[in-house]
Amino acid sequence: MPRMIFLNLPVTDLKRATAFYEAIGATRNPQFSDDRASCIVFSETIYAMLTTHDKFRQFTPKPIADAKTENQALFCLSADSRNEVDEIVGRAEAAGGVADPSPKDEYSFMYGRSFEDPDGHMWGVNWLDMAAVPEKPALANA
């Protein structure tokens, strides 16, 4: 069985955050959702647990960072094409997110853009043509 990834993200408005992720193409799993958490399904192996701040505090004694002013992690989703990258970022912007808060990645073998959700969590969306990746891609100098 492939490993599954569960991201836990604190959100200030659970209904708004759930609607945002549904607007970009994810689905809500009601089996693991309630009035304090929404289980957002990106694929069979990738899930985001959107939680109210009260619920999130049950998992950590550390303060919750304000993702609009601080950044601790960057998340990235793959796309099947350059067009799908643009479509996902476009849907994120239409749903109230910020398109392209970080520079675009544009290489012959890779294309990537980013969006920020309404709570400030940053996501990358990348298409990669593995057959065209050079033996030593020059990404470190980008």
C-alpha positions in Angstrom: 0.0 0.0 0.0 1.4 3.4 -0.9 2.1 5.8 1.9 -0.4 8.5 2.6 0.3 12.1 3.4 -1.9 14.1 5.8 -1.3 17.8 6.1 -2.9 19.5 9.1 -3.6 23.1 8.5 -5.1 25.6 11.0 -7.7 27.8 9.4 -9.6 30.9 10.7 -12.9 30.1 8.9 -13.5 26.4 8.3 -16.4 26.8 5.9 -14.5 29.3 3.8 -11.4 27.2 3.7 -13.4 24.0 2.8 -15.2 25.9 0.0 -11.8 27.2 -1.3 -10.2 23.7 -1.5 -13.4 22.3 -3.1 -13.2 25.1 -5.7 -9.7 24.1 -6.7 -10.8 20.5 -7.3 -10.3 18.7 -4.0 -13.2 16.9 -2.3 -14.4 16.9 1.3 -14.6 13.5 3.0 -17.6 13.8 5.3 -16.6 10.7 7.2 -13.7 12.5 8.8 -15.2 16.0 8.9 -17.3 17.9 11.5 -17.8 21.4 12.7 -14.1 21.7 13.7 -12.3 19.9 10.9 -12.7 19.1 7.2 -10.8 16.2 5.6 -9.9 17.5 2.1 -8.9 14.8 -0.4 -6.5 15.7 -3.2 -5.9 12.0 -4.3 -5.9 8.5 -2.9 -2.7 9.3 -1.0 -2.8 13.1 -0.2 -5.2 14.6 2.3 -5.3 18.0 4.1 -7.0 18.2 7.5 -8.3 21.7 7.8 -8.9 22.5 11.4 -10.2 25.3 13.5 -7.5 26.9 15.7 -9.1 25.4 18.8 -8.9 21.9 17.3 -5.3 22.4 16.0 -4.2 23.4 19.5 -5.1 19.9 20.7 -2.1 18.6 18.6 0.7 21.0 19.6 1.7 23.2 22.5 3.4 25.6 20.1 1.7 28.9 19.1 0.0 28.8 15.7 1.9 30.9 13.2 0.1 33.5 11.1 0.6 32.1 7.6 -0.1 35.5 6.2 3.1 36.9 7.8 5.3 33.9 8.5 6.1 30.7 6.6 7.1 27.4 8.0 6.3 25.1 5.0 5.6 25.2 1.3 3.3 22.5 -0.1 3.3 21.4 -3.7 0.9 19.5 -5.9 1.7 17.9 -9.2 -0.3 18.5 -12.3 -0.7 16.5 -15.5 0.0 19.4 -17.9 1.1 23.1 -18.1 -2.6 23.9 -18.7 -3.7 22.1 -15.6 -1.2 24.2 -13.6 -2.7 27.3 -14.9 -6.3 26.0 -14.4 -5.6 25.1 -10.7 -4.0 28.5 -10.0 -6.8 30.3 -11.8 -9.5 28.4 -9.7 -7.6 29.3 -6.5 -7.6 33.0 -7.5 -11.3 32.9 -8.4 -12.1 31.3 -5.0 -10.4 34.1 -3.0 -6.8 33.0 -3.1 -3.7 34.9 -4.2 -2.2 33.8 -7.5 1.6 33.6 -7.9 2.8 34.9 -4.6 6.2 33.4 -5.6 8.0 33.4 -8.9 6.9 31.1 -11.7 9.2 28.1 -12.5 9.7 27.9 -16.2 12.1 25.3 -17.7 11.9 23.1 -20.8 11.0 20.1 -18.5 9.1 21.8 -15.8 6.5 24.5 -15.3 5.2 25.7 -11.9 3.1 28.4 -10.4 1.8 29.0 -6.9 -1.1 30.2 -4.9 -1.9 31.3 -1.4 -5.1 30.2 0.3 -7.3 32.6 2.2 -5.4 31.8 5.4 -2.0 32.5 3.8 -0.8 28.9 3.3 1.3 28.7 0.2 1.0 26.0 -2.4 3.0 25.3 -5.5 1.5 23.5 -8.5 4.1 21.9 -10.9 4.1 20.0 -14.1 7.2 17.9 -14.8 8.2 16.0 -18.0 10.4 13.3 -16.5 11.6 12.2 -19.9 13.0 15.6 -20.6 14.7 16.2 -17.3 18.5 16.7 -17.9 20.9 14.5 -16.0 21.8 17.4 -13.7 19.0 20.0 -13.9 20.2 23.6 -13.2 17.5 24.3 -10.6 19.9 25.1 -7.7 21.0 28.3 -9.5 17.4 29.4 -10.3 
